Every structure is written in C-alpha cells, then in structure tokens.
Amino acid sequence: MEHRLEAELTLSGSLPSTVHPDELIPRIASEAVARTIGARGQGRLAEWNLEGVRLRIVLESTGPRPHQTLLAFARRLSEELGRTARVGVRSFVAARYRTEFSLDAPPTAAITLPLPHHLTVEGTLATLSLTALSEEGLRDNWMDRAVSLVQEKARRQTYEGKEQFWSLLSASPAREPLFRGDPTEEMLKRHWVRSGPTKGKWFLGPTAAHLLRTMERVALEEVLRPLGFQEVVQPHHDSFETLLKTGHLEGLPGEFYYVAEPKTRDPAAWERFTDLVKITRQVPEEELARMVTGPTAVSCYAQCPTTYWWLSGRTLASESLPLKIFDRAAVSNRYESGGRHGLERVDEFHRIEPVFLGAREDLLALREQLLERYRHVFDEVLELEWRTAWVTPFYMQQSGRVGVEDAEARVKGTIDFEAYLPYRGTREESEWLEFQNLSIVGEKYTKAFSIKAQKGELWSGCTGIGLERWLTAFLAQKGLDPSGWPAGFQRYAGELPTDVRFL
C-alpha cells in the first residue's frame, strides 16, 4: 500500500548562510525514514522546498504510514537547527495526507467522515485523503483512526440487516405457564405500578417494590454471597474519559442520559429564570440552556465502567485475587426511544452489577460457579422456563462493533440468559426476554485502565442482574396470584404488603 504526506513546517526564523539546507534536509529525512520505517517498508523524501521560514516536504512510503516519519523529522530538525542556528520548528500541518488500505468487502453505500477528506474505493482497495490535518491530528494518529473507522463502517454495511451472532447453549425443560397475560398490564389494573411522570420510568407501589426487593434478596443470598462477592457503593455519573476507554461513548452515544451542571448557584444569576417560571408557570428552556453547562458526564446503564475507573492505574495484590465485588446502589438509565414496553424495557431500572478480576483460570472456574448458582435459582427457586446462548459479546455491542463467532469467543465472550414470555406467543416463534448475562472480557478493560496483578496476567468479567427483568420473567410465567408461586420464591417473598386502595 502506498502513502503520501504533503506537509508544511513553519520555522521560528530564517536560516543563516552557515546552514546548508541541500545537505541538511535530505540527511535528516533519511535518518527519520530509517528510524520510523526501517525494514518494515520503504520510505523517501520525494520533494522539498524552503522559502523563508516555510519548509514544504513530501514524504512517500509503502508499509508504515509516514506521519511518524514527519514527527521524527520535525523533532530532529529542530534539535539540529537549535544547536547550530538558534532556529526551531514552530509548527507543522499536513496540507494533504493520502493513504491506501484494504477493506474486507466493497462498501454498499457512501462512507462519510467528520474531517475534510476525499475517499475513493475500487473493489476492496480504498484511497483516503485528509486535508488540512493539524499538528494535533498528526501526533494523535488521526489518519490511522480514520482508516480504522472507514474499515469498520464498510464491515458494518456488509453485516447490516444480519442478526447478531446467537448460538443455543442450554435449555431448561418446558414448563406449563400459569399465566398468559402481560404482567405489566395486570399490575396496572391492580394499581401495583403506575407509569412515571417522564418517559420510560415506573412508580412501583408497595407490592411491586416488595417483589423487586425479593428478587434482589434472591440474587444476593443464592448467587453472590455464597460465591464470596463483596458490596461496594460507587458514583453514578461516568466521566467521558472513562467511557472513551471502555468504548461505550463511541458505540452507543444515543442511549445515554447526559448530565449538565448549573453554571452558578448564585440566586441573583437565576433571578430571570425564576421570574419567568413564576409569571408563565412554564419552564423557560432558552433561559435554562443559558444557565447550565453542556454535558459533563453521563448517567450510564451499566456500573462496570466506574468500577474499572476505581481500579485504574493500580496493582492488585495476589491475596485480593480473584477480586469479586458488586454495586447495587445505582439506578441505571438507558434511553430506549420507541423501544419501551412495560417493566421489561424501560429507561430507568434497578441493576446489580457484579464485576470480577483474576487470572484466566480463576475466572473460567468462577464462570462455571456462577452458571451453577444461576441454574439453581432459575430452576429451583423461580422455576422458570429459560435457556442460555452464546451471543455477540456485550462490549462489542456497546461499542457498535460487529461480532463473529470464533474459538476465542467460547473462552471469553458473553452468555445471555433468556426467559419465555407466554403472552408474546409460542415458544418457537416469539421473542424471548434476555433477563441475565455473564461475560468474560479477558484483558480488554484491565489493559485500557492499566490495572495489573501482582503476578501474571489479569482478566476481568461481569454479570449484570436486571431486577425488573427477573421480575417480569417470573410474573409472565407464574402470574400475580401468590398461591401459584413456587415454594422457594414464597420463602423469600413472605407476606405481601397491603395494597394502597384508590377510590
């Protein structure tokens, strides 16, 4: 693959007559090529021209792209001119940067980028030119990231319309449902729940709240505490820096609730806003926008990003491994737009997030222990009809990537737990509810957050427990009449609260 970089460097002053650019510039360029490209490809200084303090150079290469060569050239030139002529390189830009690269398959539609560019594709060979690329963009490898983005978008077009990878792993015996209605609709009729004052939120009355907390007790007592998980309480706002490391921000930015802050608490500054509220009895949105910052963080639907932030840059002692912790304090938020339905697909929900870190063999053993505990709960406590499947790993879904099955996905990867919802139709044709997952992600996040073990490699994983999903799966199969509930669940539920009566 061929690459061409047309750059312009601005010197801090004109060169004195004692400096001979005809010898200096080619020599330094040759050194930079040898240092950055070497035997991995070929590179050369194709053209150069010096006018006053403006130095224009053209670097060409095959194999490695030449922006690292430009950085090495600028640094070395500045060092030598500073020593011999007290002149340095003040700045540099790429007027035009062209690169060739391969695609897995020809794109089926136009591909756009948020930078000035020109892209052509012939078969699977793509040629991308970026123009007016800043020094920051060169130093931060924007070209490499732009190439990766084009390849990702072309790959996504190839898979567009195809289902995510799904492979059945296990299934419980079929159970005759005791109920075939929509459990949310039935709870509405009984005034157990009420749709919230904002979209995708629910108010759970005493009975529904009691059942939700019952599910929480089952998860704690039957799964987490027997396996030695310890509780932590973590912040509920995730920084942009954290989500850049996990990949969430680049993958699913349209699913977050964003957090803004007041620019000040000074009542005098808010006087116009409050006066408008008092007079109009409406929210003056333009005035409000003037008084708050842009988004500074997000309220994430998962707790694990902040868990990794807590551990970032630290080395875990061997005596603390495998580390098994969980957070249940967060209220998760996920913008579902038109996909909301009942209690099973909401914008605000309650979730326990267990996260575990340790050596590879320890996590694989822990996965089997978790699978056994979940099997006990779903078969013997809740008596559900359920199944498990290997699916596209959650971290690939949440970063917008396309998943494929490979051998490594069966070592790491994600297992989904799905429950049959009778009100949706037959077992064979209806969509089952994903109500639990279990993932091992290897070193993806431990490397991203520079988390290390005292000895050896360090893997991580998580297994999000959505309490509304557990409750929906249970009530959809067992109904709302406690007399039909399994004895194992009744032992945890105990006596139900007295319902609030409405006239």
TABELSUL-V310554 format. One line per field, one symbol per residue. ss: DSSP state (H for helix, E for strand, C for the rest). psi: psi as a letter, one per 20 degrees, with the letter a starting at -180 (. if undefined). A space follows every 10 residues. Layout:
ss: ???
psi: ???
This chain:
ss: CEEEEEEEEE ECCCCCCCCC HHHHHHHHHH HHHHHHCHHH CEEEEEEEEE ECCEEEEEEE EECCCCHHHH HHHHHHHHHH HHHHHCCCEE EEEEEEEEEE EECCCCCCCC CCCCCCEEEE EECCEEEEEE EEECHHHHHC CHHHHHHHHH HHHHHHHHHC CCCCCEEEEE ECCCCCCCCC CCHHHHHHHC CCEEECCCCC CEEECHHHHH HHHHHHHHHH HHHHCCCCCE EECCCCEECH HHHHHHCHHH HCHHHCEEEC CECCCCCCCC HHHHHHHHHH CCCCHHHHHH HECCCCEEEC CCCHHHHHHH HCCCEECHHH CCEEEEECCC EEECCCHHHC ECCCECCEEE EEEEEEEECH HHHHHHHHHH HHHHHHHHHH HCCCCEEEEE ECCHHHHHCC CCCCCCHHHH CCEEEEEEEC CHHHCCCCCC CCEEEEEEEE EECHHHHHCC CEECCCCCEE EEEEEEHHHH HHHHHHHHCC CHHHCCHHHH HHHCCCCCCC CCC
psi: qqqpooqppo qirqpriipn hhhgghghgg ghghhhgcii bqqqohqqpp odjoopqopq rqdqqjhhgg ghggghghgg hhhhjlqrog rqrohpopqq rqqhqpqirq pqqkqprppq podjoqoppp qlprgghghj lhgghgghgg gghghhhhip iqqqppppgr qrqqqpqiqj rohghhhghj khrpprirpk qqpoaggghg hghghghggg higghhjkqq qrprqjppqh gghhhhighi glijjqpqpq qqhqjohhhj ggghghghgi kronhghghh iqrrpiaqoq iqihghghgh ipjqppqhij qpporqpjhq oqppoicjjq pbiinrhprp ppnpqqqaqg hghhhhghgg ggggggghgh ghlrorrqqp rpqhhhgijj qpqqprhhhi gcappqpqqp ohiibrhhir pqpojqrpqp jcjghhghjl pqqhparorr rrnpoohhgg gggghhhiaj ohhjqqhhhh hhhbpqrpqp pq.
